[in-house]
């Protein structure tokens, strides 16, 4: 596909806004477009989905090997793709010293690593508000680490038109032969994307987000050499690397007409919405049907559910509503007590505890399936990638990112950070449940998903026998 990556030296540079503006511009022109987010991010893909109306994907070289990443790209049937980088362009997970000798080890897990693996050209977005000629050595320094020649263009964000005209010739001279200056985007009072913790607030929380993205798209079209940008995208199509299909070893074949597809009910609403699209894809590939329900607005889990999936999100922002929806809490507790398999990550795990104490100090009763309370700590309790050791020698990759913590995080698995080696116990786990703060990347341990499906089938069979017995009793009566 024709593709490009929007990256930056740091978070808060305007990557998401410019990515959404470019997606809107491409869509306006009637082009067949999709999106990918680099790294372990849930919120930015929601912005992409707001523009495109369909979910995008995540590309992460800590979670996946190079063949898997290329395969994720190859599965897409779209003609164009925009990748959005994560944090700074070279920010990875190894913690090793940067080198400029062609070795890529120090870039593991970075946006640049994804660009290298997929041979995708990079557009560097520089937030230069409050910066003068210092931007020249900054841009030049970043380009000096581009050993694969992937940074094909530079965009200056939040720069006045008059100063852009003054500084542009100097930048072009500085980066000549290495990259191209594509333009500068001025500050617009009509655009305001607020942040929460280390990321943006969710799209539904932003007033007139569609209108703001339209304004950003207009600014992009008016101030950027879009024809040169599209030319860079088109050239990427000719330089794609070979792809390898994802292995489906021991994976049930959903195409088999005789395959029973148990139903997993995934919570999705304002409080629970953090899901990797690749994880949901794997559940379907493993022979499950994924349906959605709302712990906020519904009164019960779906009647045909054979398992519950409670993803992350911001349950603390809706603690009162979740607490007051006693029918839903009772429905979940009843199903779990009867053996329905369940998987709960981060916010979903917090929902299953006895109580949640929010940022204002108010305590709200939750489901009560796990003894303990989650509470706001005022700082990042856990942050970053982790390797997780489960019983029986199983290992998975995941990440944690939460300002809340609990007094009962579980001891059935063990997490280790890949760089510092810091470790801790985590997760409540049994044959029919996995509950804990870590967000899991399912393909890193497919055995967990296969086991989940097996437990779902067992539960479905028990439920069918139980219902059959009830029907017989009712018939006799």
Number of C-alpha atoms within 10 A of each C-alpha: 21 22 25 28 29 27 32 27 20 18 17 16 22 18 26 24 21 23 28 26 24 23 24 23 21 19 15 10 8 9 13 13 21 26 26 21 26 26 22 22 17 20 20 25 27 20 24 28 18 18 22 18 11 12 17 24 21 22 25 24 21 24 25 17 12 18 16 20 21 23 16 19 17 16 11 16 11 15 14 21 22 24 26 29 32 28 22 18 24 24 20 22 19 16 14 12 8 13 13 10 8 10 10 15 16 18 24 20 25 25 31 30 24 25 22 19 17 22 21 26 25 29 26 28 23 23 23 18 14 7 9 11 11 9 16 17 13 13 18 15 11 15 18 13 15 15 15 13 14 19 23 21 21 24 24 23 20 19 20 15 14 9 11 17 12 10 14 17 11 13 20 17 12 16 19 11 8 16 20 19 21 21 21 28 22 17 15 12 6 10 17 12 16 12 11 8 11 11 15 17 15 20 20 12 12 14 12 12 18 15 12 19 25 18 16 25 22 15 18 21 16 13 15 17 15 16 11 13 16 15 11 20 23 17 16 17 17 11 13 17 12 10 17 14 12 14 8 11 7 10 15 15 13 16 9 9 7 8 12 13 17 23 24 26 23 27 25 21 15 19 24 24 22 25 22 21 14 17 17 16 13 17 21 17 16 21 21 25 18 19 16 16 19 20 29 23 13 12 16 18 23 19 8 12 21 27 30 27 23 27 22 26 23 18 25 22 13 14 22 18 16 23 22 14 17 17 15 21 24 16 17 21 17 13 18 17 11 12 21 22 27 26 20 26 25 25 26 25 26 32 31 26 22 17 23 29 19 20 15 7 10 11 17 18 20 24 22 17 17 19 13 16 23 25 20 19 15 9 11 15 14 16 12 14 24 26 22 24 18 18 11 6 6 14 18 20 22 20 20 21 18 21 16 23 20 20 11 16 24 18 13 17 19 18 25 17 18 16 12 9 11 10 14 14 15 21 24 19 18 12 12 19 20 20 25 26 26 28 23 22 21 21 19 18 16 21 16 17 18 17 13 24 24 16 22 26 19 17 20 20 13 14 16 12 12 11 12 12 12 12 12 10 10 9 8 7 6
